[in-house]
Amino acid sequence: MGQVCDAAALQLTGVLDDCFCDIESIDGFNNFKIFPLVRKLSERDFFRYYKVNLKRPCPFWPDDGHCSIRDCHVEPCPESKEAFADWAHHDDAQDHFCGLDDEMSPEAEYVDLLLNPERYTGYKGPSAWRVWNSIYEENCFKPRSVYRPLNPLAPTRGDDDGEGFYKWLEGLCLEKRVFYRLISGLHSSINLHLCAEYLLDEGWGKSVWGPNVQEFRQRFDPAETKGEGTRRLKNLYFLYLIELRALSKVAPYFERSFINLYTGNSEEDSLTKELLLHILNETKAFPMHFDESSMFAGHKMEAKTLKEEFRLHFKNISRIMDCVGCSKCRLWGKLQTQGLGTALRILFSEKEIKNLPENSPSIGFQLTRQEIVALFNGFSRLSTSIKELHNFRTLLKDHRDCGIGVQQNPFSRSDLKPPALLQCVEISASSSKNTSHHTLFLHLCMFKRTVVFYFLVFSLSDSTAVRCISSCRSLRFVCLFLLTTVTSLLLNLLVIQ
């Protein structure tokens, strides 16, 4: 029997480091209050279009060339350029944590984010490792003599479990410690999106995307990552708190009547702003915010120097995103990096935000359209990560209750009665690429002369049954599946009569 990763083994509970908020409070607040709202907001026209330059060359090393995998491609925006021509005139438009070159570049284009969802594209290996290695090794205030745990590009460290790295990290000042945790949290969030939207099947030319439990375990299971996975996920929660705090602080900026989320459709714009203000009011009501006042609170000149160093390191990370070889990965990397950079700028601009005029253009603090789109879409991605993490924990619990490993077929459990077996079939069909629908169907065929088989075929959910059919390359299997399904239906009708 394959090893089952218990959801409790993730040890995601209790109070987070460097703040006074517990994970359980964040889960409840996000999953039941915030997540449905920000998902709806991200579908509004103002927030679904993001202007980005995906053609800028990597400034740090020779370009590896763009990923040729089909799912790396970014679908062009179906709207004409003229449709966006007057949007910029309605921007409110100092120090930026991310460069604004994308907005000014003639090569920048609007991308419809709903047509290009963030998910697993197949982009991985040395090219992807080099991007993250550059971010961690050169921009997180870390000396080269200190090795990160599980770094695939670092020299072999024998039995080093990473304790040396974390002793070094705890010895840093709060600001540098926070910087590392933000980057780690962003990395974890992106990895969660890839696990939750994994290519499970390409049956008959139609791709099926969904959660891959095995991929999740490989990236986050404490047993697979020497305990590193739990730390990564806690950093995700920490990043969520930072951006949540930024949204609560920026509320006065958007509450002004002068700010109009313009798309040219006045009714749509009004509803969008109403929804945005609803979200901001929810964030202000959260009782356990991160206290940013403890950051950059030392000697005035030292704090100013450290803040500038902090800003430049982050700006450099935004430039590294131009080295990502996968266009879709680059799109979402740039957006989420800009979103985090905007959140940090908000946290360090409290006085300027409080002194904004009510009915005239902003003085001292301004947000461009792109920064607003990146801020809320970036937070939406974090909110989705927290929600998906809850879903994975539920799937892990279901696997444990079924008593099967993620690579094991439920039909190996001869002790299961039909209802329990049906539940395990559904769990396997929806959570792992390794137990494909084709394989499940073939195992179902082993039961074709039994009442159990007829029960299972008839009782499978529509989505699982359709995907079983679509993954069968052989017409013989398709015909057999359809034949047995019809037979099952007739048997049920006979029983009813």
C-alpha positions as CSV (number, residue, x, y, z in Angstrom):
1,M,0.0,0.0,0.0
2,G,1.3,3.4,-1.0
3,Q,2.1,5.9,1.8
4,V,-0.8,8.2,2.6
5,C,-0.1,11.8,3.5
6,D,-2.3,12.7,6.4
7,A,-3.6,16.3,6.2
8,A,-2.7,16.7,9.9
9,A,1.0,15.9,9.0
10,L,1.1,19.3,7.3
11,Q,1.0,20.9,10.9
12,L,-0.7,24.0,9.6
13,T,-2.2,25.3,12.8
14,G,-1.6,27.9,15.5
15,V,0.0,31.4,15.5
16,L,2.3,32.4,12.7
17,D,5.8,33.8,13.4
18,D,6.4,37.6,13.4
19,C,2.7,38.3,13.9
20,F,-0.2,37.5,16.2
21,C,-2.6,35.8,13.8
22,D,-3.5,32.1,13.8
23,I,-3.9,30.0,10.7
24,E,-7.4,28.9,11.6
25,S,-8.7,32.5,11.7
26,I,-7.2,33.2,8.3
27,D,-8.8,30.0,6.8
28,G,-12.3,30.9,8.1
29,F,-12.0,34.6,7.0
30,N,-10.7,33.8,3.6
31,N,-12.7,30.8,2.6
32,F,-16.1,32.0,3.7
33,K,-15.9,35.8,3.3
34,I,-13.1,37.0,1.1
35,F,-12.6,34.3,-1.6
36,P,-16.1,34.5,-3.2
37,L,-15.8,38.3,-3.4
38,V,-12.4,38.6,-4.9
39,R,-13.1,35.8,-7.4
40,K,-16.1,37.8,-8.5
41,L,-14.1,41.0,-8.6
42,S,-11.4,39.5,-10.8
43,E,-14.1,38.7,-13.5
44,R,-15.1,42.4,-13.8
45,D,-13.9,44.1,-17.0
46,F,-11.7,46.6,-15.1
47,F,-9.7,43.7,-13.5
48,R,-9.6,41.1,-16.2
49,Y,-7.4,43.1,-18.6
50,Y,-3.7,43.6,-17.7
51,K,-1.2,45.5,-19.8
52,V,2.1,43.7,-20.0
53,N,5.3,43.5,-22.1
54,L,6.1,39.8,-22.6
55,K,8.8,40.5,-25.2
56,R,11.4,42.2,-23.1
57,P,14.7,40.2,-23.1
58,C,16.2,38.8,-19.9
59,P,18.7,41.4,-18.6
60,F,20.8,39.0,-16.5
61,W,21.8,36.0,-18.7
62,P,21.4,34.8,-22.3
63,D,17.8,34.1,-23.2
64,D,17.0,30.3,-23.0
65,G,14.4,30.8,-25.7
66,H,10.6,30.7,-25.2
67,C,8.9,27.5,-24.1
68,S,7.4,25.6,-27.1
69,I,4.9,23.8,-25.0
70,R,1.3,24.6,-26.2
71,D,0.1,25.6,-22.7
72,C,2.9,28.1,-22.3
73,H,1.3,30.3,-25.0
74,V,-0.6,33.4,-24.1
75,E,-3.9,33.8,-26.0
76,P,-4.1,37.3,-27.6
77,C,-6.8,39.7,-26.3
78,P,-9.8,39.6,-28.6
79,E,-10.6,43.2,-27.9
80,S,-9.3,45.8,-30.3
81,K,-6.6,48.3,-29.2
82,E,-9.1,51.1,-29.8
83,A,-11.3,49.7,-27.0
84,F,-8.6,50.5,-24.5
85,A,-7.4,53.8,-26.0
86,D,-9.1,56.1,-23.6
87,W,-8.7,54.0,-20.4
88,A,-5.3,55.6,-19.7
89,H,-6.8,59.1,-19.6
90,H,-8.8,58.1,-16.6
91,D,-5.9,56.8,-14.5
92,D,-5.0,58.7,-11.3
93,A,-1.5,58.1,-12.0
94,Q,7.3,58.4,-6.7
95,D,9.0,55.5,-5.7
96,H,7.7,52.3,-7.2
97,F,8.7,48.9,-5.9
98,C,8.3,47.5,-9.5
99,G,9.3,49.1,-12.7
100,L,6.6,50.7,-14.8
101,D,8.4,50.0,-18.1
102,D,5.6,47.6,-19.2
103,E,3.0,50.3,-19.1
104,M,5.0,52.7,-21.3
105,S,6.6,50.2,-23.7
106,P,5.2,50.2,-27.3
107,E,5.5,46.4,-27.1
108,A,3.1,46.2,-24.1
109,E,-0.3,44.7,-24.9
110,Y,-3.5,44.1,-23.0
111,V,-4.0,40.4,-22.0
112,D,-7.4,39.0,-20.9
113,L,-6.5,37.1,-17.7
114,L,-9.7,35.0,-17.9
115,L,-8.6,33.6,-21.2
116,N,-5.1,32.8,-19.8
117,P,-5.6,31.3,-16.4
118,E,-2.6,30.4,-14.2
119,R,-2.0,26.7,-14.2
120,Y,0.6,24.0,-14.9
121,T,2.1,24.4,-18.3
122,G,4.9,21.8,-18.2
123,Y,7.6,24.5,-17.8
124,K,10.2,23.2,-15.4
125,G,13.8,22.1,-15.0
126,P,17.0,24.1,-15.1
127,S,15.5,27.2,-16.7
128,A,12.8,27.5,-14.0
129,W,15.3,26.6,-11.3
130,R,17.7,29.3,-12.4
131,V,15.0,32.0,-12.1
132,W,14.1,31.1,-8.5
133,N,17.7,30.5,-7.6
134,S,18.6,34.0,-8.7
135,I,15.7,35.4,-6.7
136,Y,16.7,33.6,-3.5
137,E,20.5,33.7,-3.8
138,E,21.0,37.2,-5.0
139,N,18.1,39.2,-3.7
140,C,17.2,37.9,-0.3
141,F,20.1,39.4,1.7
142,K,21.7,35.9,1.9
143,P,25.5,35.2,1.9
144,R,26.6,32.5,-0.5
145,S,28.0,30.5,2.4
146,V,24.5,29.8,3.6
147,Y,22.6,27.1,1.7
148,R,18.9,27.0,1.3
149,P,17.2,23.6,1.9
150,L,16.3,21.5,-1.1
151,N,18.0,23.9,-3.6
152,P,18.5,21.8,-6.7
153,L,21.4,24.1,-7.9
154,A,23.3,24.1,-4.6
155,P,26.3,21.9,-3.9
156,T,25.4,18.6,-2.1
157,R,25.2,19.3,1.6
158,G,25.0,15.7,2.8
159,D,22.5,15.3,5.7
160,D,22.0,19.1,6.1
161,D,18.3,19.4,7.0
162,G,18.2,23.2,6.6
163,E,18.6,24.0,10.3
164,G,21.7,26.0,9.6
165,F,19.8,28.2,7.1
166,Y,17.0,28.8,9.6
167,K,19.4,29.7,12.4
168,W,20.9,32.3,10.1
169,L,17.4,33.5,9.1
170,E,16.3,34.0,12.7
171,G,19.4,36.1,13.3
172,L,18.4,38.7,10.7
173,C,16.5,41.9,11.5
174,L,12.8,41.8,11.1
175,E,12.7,43.6,7.8
176,K,15.1,41.1,6.1
177,R,13.3,38.2,7.6
178,V,10.0,39.5,6.3
179,F,11.5,39.9,2.8
180,Y,12.5,36.3,2.6
181,R,9.2,35.1,3.9
182,L,7.3,37.2,1.3
183,I,9.3,35.7,-1.5
184,S,8.9,32.1,-0.1
185,G,5.2,32.7,0.3
186,L,4.9,33.9,-3.3
187,H,6.8,30.9,-4.5
188,S,4.5,28.6,-2.5
189,S,1.4,30.3,-3.8
190,I,2.5,29.8,-7.4
191,N,3.3,26.2,-6.8
192,L,-0.1,25.6,-5.2
193,H,-1.8,27.0,-8.3
194,L,0.2,24.6,-10.5
195,C,-0.9,21.6,-8.3
196,A,-4.5,22.7,-8.2
197,E,-4.8,23.3,-12.0
198,Y,-2.7,20.3,-13.3
199,L,-3.2,18.8,-16.8
200,L,-4.8,15.5,-15.8
201,D,-5.9,14.3,-19.3
202,E,-5.9,15.3,-22.9
203,G,-8.6,12.8,-24.0
204,W,-9.9,13.5,-27.6
205,G,-8.2,16.8,-27.8
206,K,-10.0,18.3,-24.8
207,S,-7.7,19.0,-21.9
208,V,-8.9,18.2,-18.4
209,W,-7.4,20.3,-15.6
210,G,-7.8,19.6,-11.9
211,P,-6.0,18.9,-8.6
212,N,-3.0,16.6,-8.6
213,V,-2.4,15.2,-5.1
214,Q,0.8,13.5,-6.0
215,E,2.3,16.8,-7.2
216,F,1.1,18.5,-4.1
217,R,2.8,15.9,-1.9
218,Q,6.0,16.2,-3.8
219,R,6.1,20.0,-3.2
220,F,4.7,20.3,0.3
221,D,4.4,17.0,2.2
222,P,6.8,17.2,5.2
223,A,8.0,13.6,4.6
224,E,8.9,14.4,1.0
225,T,10.5,17.8,1.7
226,K,12.2,17.1,5.1
227,G,9.7,19.4,6.8
228,E,10.3,22.3,4.4
229,G,6.8,22.1,2.9
230,T,5.1,23.2,6.2
231,R,7.4,26.2,6.4
232,R,6.6,27.1,2.8
233,L,2.9,27.0,3.4
234,K,3.2,29.1,6.6
235,N,5.0,31.7,4.5
236,L,2.0,31.7,2.2
237,Y,-0.2,32.6,5.1
238,F,2.3,35.3,6.1
239,L,2.2,36.9,2.6
240,Y,-1.6,36.7,2.7
241,L,-1.6,38.8,5.9
242,I,0.8,41.4,4.4
243,E,-1.4,42.0,1.4
244,L,-4.6,41.8,3.4
245,R,-3.1,44.6,5.6
246,A,-2.3,46.6,2.5
247,L,-5.8,46.4,1.3
248,S,-7.2,47.6,4.6
249,K,-4.8,50.6,4.6
250,V,-5.5,51.6,1.0
251,A,-9.3,51.8,1.5
252,P,-9.3,55.6,2.0
253,Y,-7.8,56.0,-1.5
254,F,-10.7,54.2,-3.2
255,E,-13.4,55.6,-0.9
256,R,-13.0,59.0,-2.5
257,S,-15.7,59.9,-5.1
258,F,-12.9,61.1,-7.4
259,I,-11.7,57.5,-8.0
260,N,-13.6,55.9,-10.9
261,L,-12.8,52.4,-12.1
262,Y,-13.4,53.4,-15.7
263,T,-14.1,51.0,-18.6
264,G,-16.6,53.2,-20.5
265,N,-19.6,51.3,-19.1
266,S,-21.0,53.5,-16.3
267,E,-23.3,50.9,-14.8
268,E,-20.5,48.2,-14.9
269,D,-18.0,50.7,-13.4
270,S,-20.4,51.6,-10.5
271,L,-21.1,47.9,-9.7
272,T,-17.3,47.2,-9.8
273,K,-16.5,50.0,-7.4
274,E,-19.3,48.9,-5.1
275,L,-17.9,45.4,-5.0
276,L,-14.4,46.6,-4.4
277,L,-15.5,48.8,-1.5
278,H,-17.3,45.8,0.0
279,I,-14.1,43.8,-0.1
280,L,-12.1,46.7,1.5
281,N,-14.7,47.0,4.3
282,E,-14.3,43.3,5.0
283,T,-10.5,43.6,5.1
284,K,-10.8,46.5,7.6
285,A,-13.0,44.4,9.9
286,F,-10.4,41.6,10.1
287,P,-9.3,41.6,13.8
288,M,-5.7,40.3,13.6
289,H,-3.8,42.4,11.1
290,F,0.0,42.4,10.7
291,D,1.6,45.4,12.5
292,E,3.8,47.0,9.9
293,S,4.8,49.8,12.3
294,S,7.5,47.6,13.8
295,M,9.3,47.7,10.4
296,F,11.9,50.4,9.6
297,A,11.4,51.8,13.1
298,G,15.0,52.1,14.2
299,H,17.5,55.0,13.7
300,K,16.1,57.3,11.1
301,M,19.0,57.2,8.6
302,E,19.5,53.4,9.0
303,A,15.8,52.8,8.5
304,K,15.8,54.9,5.4
305,T,18.9,53.1,4.0
306,L,17.3,49.7,4.8
307,K,14.0,50.7,3.2
308,E,15.7,51.8,0.0
309,E,17.7,48.5,-0.1
310,F,14.5,46.6,0.5
311,R,12.8,48.5,-2.5
312,L,15.7,47.9,-4.8
313,H,15.9,44.2,-4.1
314,F,12.3,43.8,-4.8
315,K,12.5,45.9,-8.0
316,N,15.3,43.6,-9.2
317,I,13.1,40.6,-8.6
318,S,10.5,42.1,-10.9
319,R,13.1,42.4,-13.6
320,I,14.1,38.7,-13.1
321,M,10.6,37.8,-14.2
322,D,11.6,38.8,-17.7
323,C,13.9,35.7,-17.7
324,V,11.0,33.2,-17.3
325,G,10.9,31.2,-20.5
326,C,7.2,30.3,-20.4
327,S,5.0,33.3,-21.6
328,K,2.0,32.4,-19.4
329,C,4.3,31.8,-16.4
330,R,6.0,35.1,-17.1
331,L,2.6,36.9,-17.3
332,W,1.4,35.7,-13.9
333,G,4.9,36.1,-12.4
334,K,5.0,39.7,-13.4
335,L,1.4,40.4,-12.3
336,Q,1.9,38.8,-8.8
337,T,5.2,40.5,-8.3
338,Q,3.8,43.9,-9.2
339,G,0.8,43.2,-6.9
340,L,3.1,42.5,-4.0
341,G,5.3,45.5,-4.8
342,T,2.2,47.7,-4.8
343,A,1.1,46.3,-1.5
344,L,4.5,47.1,0.0
345,R,4.3,50.7,-1.3
346,I,0.9,51.1,0.3
347,L,2.2,49.9,3.7
348,F,5.0,52.4,3.6
349,S,2.7,55.3,2.5
350,E,0.2,55.6,5.4
351,K,0.6,59.3,6.0
352,E,0.3,60.2,2.3
353,I,-2.9,58.1,1.9
354,K,-4.5,59.8,5.0
355,N,-3.8,63.2,3.5
356,L,-5.3,62.6,0.1
357,P,-7.7,65.2,-1.3
358,E,-11.3,64.1,-1.7
359,N,-12.3,65.7,-5.0
360,S,-9.1,66.2,-6.9
361,P,-6.1,64.2,-8.4
362,S,-4.0,62.5,-5.8
363,I,-0.9,64.3,-4.5
364,G,1.8,62.4,-2.7
365,F,0.4,58.9,-3.4
366,Q,-1.1,57.6,-6.6
367,L,-1.9,54.2,-8.1
368,T,-1.9,53.5,-11.8
369,R,-4.5,51.3,-13.4
370,Q,-1.9,48.5,-13.8
371,E,-1.0,48.7,-10.1
372,I,-4.6,48.4,-9.1
373,V,-5.2,45.5,-11.4
374,A,-2.1,43.7,-10.2
375,L,-2.8,44.5,-6.5
376,F,-6.3,42.9,-6.5
377,N,-5.5,40.0,-8.9
378,G,-2.4,39.2,-6.9
379,F,-4.4,39.1,-3.7
380,S,-7.0,37.0,-5.5
381,R,-4.3,34.5,-6.4
382,L,-3.3,34.3,-2.7
383,S,-6.9,33.9,-1.6
384,T,-7.3,31.1,-4.2
385,S,-4.2,29.4,-2.8
386,I,-5.6,29.4,0.7
387,K,-8.8,28.0,-0.6
388,E,-7.0,25.3,-2.7
389,L,-4.9,24.4,0.2
390,H,-8.1,23.6,2.2
391,N,-9.3,21.5,-0.8
392,F,-6.0,19.5,-0.9
393,R,-6.2,18.9,2.9
394,T,-9.7,17.5,2.3
395,L,-8.5,15.3,-0.5
396,L,-5.7,14.0,1.7
397,K,-8.2,13.1,4.4
398,D,-10.4,11.3,1.8
399,H,-7.4,9.3,0.7
400,R,-6.7,8.3,4.3
401,D,-10.3,7.4,4.9
402,C,-10.3,5.2,1.8
403,G,-7.1,3.6,3.0
404,I,-5.4,4.0,-0.4
405,G,-2.2,5.8,-1.5
406,V,-2.4,8.4,-4.2
407,Q,-0.9,6.0,-6.8
408,Q,-3.0,3.1,-5.8
409,N,-6.2,1.8,-7.5
410,P,-9.3,1.8,-5.3
411,F,-10.1,-1.6,-6.7
412,S,-7.2,-3.2,-4.8
413,R,-9.5,-2.7,-1.7
414,S,-11.5,-5.9,-1.9
415,D,-13.1,-5.2,1.5
416,L,-14.9,-2.1,0.3
417,K,-18.7,-2.3,-0.2
418,P,-20.1,-0.7,-3.5
419,P,-21.0,2.7,-1.9
420,A,-17.5,3.1,-0.3
421,L,-15.8,1.8,-3.5
422,L,-17.8,4.3,-5.5
423,Q,-16.6,7.2,-3.3
424,C,-13.0,6.1,-3.6
425,V,-13.3,5.8,-7.4
426,E,-14.5,9.4,-7.5
427,I,-11.7,10.6,-5.2
428,S,-9.1,8.9,-7.4
429,A,-10.6,10.1,-10.6
430,S,-10.6,13.7,-9.4
431,S,-7.3,14.0,-7.7
432,S,-4.4,12.3,-9.4
433,K,-2.9,12.0,-12.8
434,N,-1.3,8.7,-11.8
435,T,-4.7,7.0,-11.5
436,S,-6.1,8.0,-15.0
437,H,-9.7,7.6,-16.0
438,H,-8.6,5.1,-18.7
439,T,-7.0,2.9,-15.9
440,L,-10.1,3.2,-13.8
441,F,-12.3,2.2,-16.7
442,L,-10.1,-0.8,-17.4
443,H,-10.4,-1.9,-13.8
444,L,-14.2,-1.4,-14.0
445,C,-14.2,-3.8,-17.0
446,M,-12.8,-6.4,-14.6
447,F,-16.2,-6.2,-12.8
448,K,-18.3,-6.3,-16.0
449,R,-20.0,-9.5,-15.1
450,T,-21.0,-8.5,-11.6
451,V,-23.7,-6.4,-10.1
452,V,-21.0,-4.2,-8.5
453,F,-19.8,-3.1,-12.0
454,Y,-23.3,-2.1,-13.1
455,F,-23.8,-0.2,-9.9
456,L,-20.5,1.6,-10.3
457,V,-20.9,2.5,-14.0
458,F,-24.4,3.8,-13.4
459,S,-23.5,5.7,-10.3
460,L,-20.4,7.5,-11.4
461,S,-20.9,11.3,-11.6
462,D,-21.5,12.7,-15.1
463,S,-18.1,14.4,-15.1
464,T,-16.2,11.3,-14.2
465,A,-18.1,9.1,-16.6
466,V,-17.5,11.5,-19.5
467,R,-13.8,11.8,-18.7
468,C,-13.6,8.0,-18.5
469,I,-15.0,7.8,-22.1
470,S,-12.9,10.7,-23.4
471,S,-9.6,9.2,-22.1
472,C,-10.3,5.8,-23.8
473,R,-8.3,5.8,-27.0
474,S,-9.8,2.5,-28.2
475,L,-13.2,2.5,-29.9
476,R,-13.7,-1.0,-28.5
477,F,-13.5,0.3,-24.9
478,V,-15.8,3.2,-25.7
479,C,-18.4,0.9,-27.1
480,L,-18.1,-1.5,-24.2
481,F,-18.4,1.4,-21.8
482,L,-21.6,2.7,-23.5
483,L,-23.0,-0.8,-23.8
484,T,-22.6,-1.6,-20.1
485,T,-24.0,1.8,-19.2
486,V,-27.1,1.2,-21.2
487,T,-27.4,-2.3,-19.8
488,S,-27.1,-0.9,-16.3
489,L,-29.9,1.6,-17.1
490,L,-32.2,-1.2,-18.3
491,L,-31.5,-3.3,-15.2
492,N,-32.4,-0.4,-13.0
493,L,-35.6,0.1,-15.0
494,L,-36.5,-3.6,-14.6
495,V,-35.9,-3.4,-10.8
496,I,-38.1,-0.3,-10.6
497,Q,-40.9,-2.1,-12.5
